[in-house]
Amino acid sequence: MKKYIYLILLYFSDCTYAQIITNRVDSLNYYYELCIKTNSDKYKTSFFDLFPNNFDTFISTYGFIESDTIYFGPLYTKSYDHISLFCSIGANHKGFEKKLINIVVNGYWQVDAINHLQNCIRETFFLKPEDFLSILKSRNEHDIFSFWTFYYDNNSQDIQHLLCLYRKTFKLLENDIYVRNIMDKAFLNLIIRSESFR
């Protein structure tokens, strides 16, 4: 009897979760279209608030997951447009840097959506390094390491490009030894990892 009750609960919880995902995807599309058509701050705030808050939600919405087959998120084909809107809204939105950090903690690089988000993070970091550093300093070492790993992660064998990015970023962190040391560890870890694939 307990087994059947468990299966019934599991069924309804899966249905509820699937409904939540569907509602979020529909809402993101709805507010995206309204933002484009009306340029309303109210709709922009709604879109920004609905945008994923963590990596798992982000990748399941805009990225792809590889297992035996490749699963594309329901908004994979719209990822570039949605991320572009999110980043343009975020440039003037309080809490943008915190949301970016939350999204990429425990994340990893992929082509397409995640690469586009990574570019947005880098551009925003160079515009507002103090805002990022203020938030990063309040996080634990794992989150800071994870952020920098995502920041530098890529599939490129172009170590010179990564070194150039590292030097440019390092200059902005010269006065923050704690965050810089964690960044150094994350960067070195990625260099070692990329060398092992050559």
BELHURA-V199109 format. One record per backbone hydrogen bond with DSSP energy under -0.5 kcal/mol. CO is the residue of the C=O (numbers start at 0). NH is the residue of the N-H. Records with the same first field share a line. If there is no record, write none. Layout:
CO = NH  NH
//
This chain:
0 = 4
1 = 5
2 = 6
3 = 7
4 = 8
5 = 9
6 = 10
7 = 11
8 = 12
9 = 13
10 = 14
11 = 15
12 = 16
13 = 17
14 = 18
15 = 19
16 = 20
17 = 21
18 = 22
19 = 23
20 = 24
21 = 25
22 = 26
23 = 27
24 = 28
25 = 29
26 = 30
27 = 31
28 = 32
29 = 33
30 = 34
31 = 35
32 = 36
33 = 37  38
34 = 38
39 = 43
40 = 44
41 = 45
42 = 46
43 = 47
44 = 48
45 = 49
46 = 50
53 = 57
54 = 58
55 = 59
56 = 60
57 = 61  62
58 = 62
59 = 73
60 = 74
62 = 72
64 = 66  70
68 = 66  70
69 = 71
70 = 64
72 = 75
74 = 77
75 = 78
77 = 81
78 = 82
79 = 83
80 = 84
81 = 85
82 = 86
83 = 87
84 = 88
85 = 89
86 = 90
88 = 91
89 = 92
91 = 93
92 = 95
94 = 98
95 = 99
96 = 100
97 = 101
98 = 102
99 = 103
100 = 104
101 = 54
103 = 106
104 = 54
109 = 114
110 = 113
111 = 115
112 = 116
113 = 117
114 = 118
115 = 119
116 = 120
117 = 121
118 = 122
119 = 123
120 = 124
121 = 125
122 = 126
123 = 127
127 = 131
128 = 132
129 = 133
130 = 134
131 = 135
132 = 136
133 = 137
134 = 137
135 = 138
139 = 143
140 = 144
141 = 145
142 = 146
143 = 147
144 = 148
145 = 149
146 = 150
147 = 151
148 = 152
156 = 158
157 = 161
158 = 162
159 = 163
160 = 164
161 = 165
162 = 166
163 = 167
164 = 168
165 = 169
166 = 170
167 = 171
168 = 171  172
169 = 172
170 = 173
172 = 175
174 = 176
175 = 179
176 = 180
177 = 181
178 = 182
179 = 183
180 = 184
181 = 185
182 = 186
183 = 187
184 = 188
185 = 189
186 = 190
187 = 191
188 = 192
189 = 193
190 = 194
191 = 195
192 = 196
193 = 196
194 = 197
//
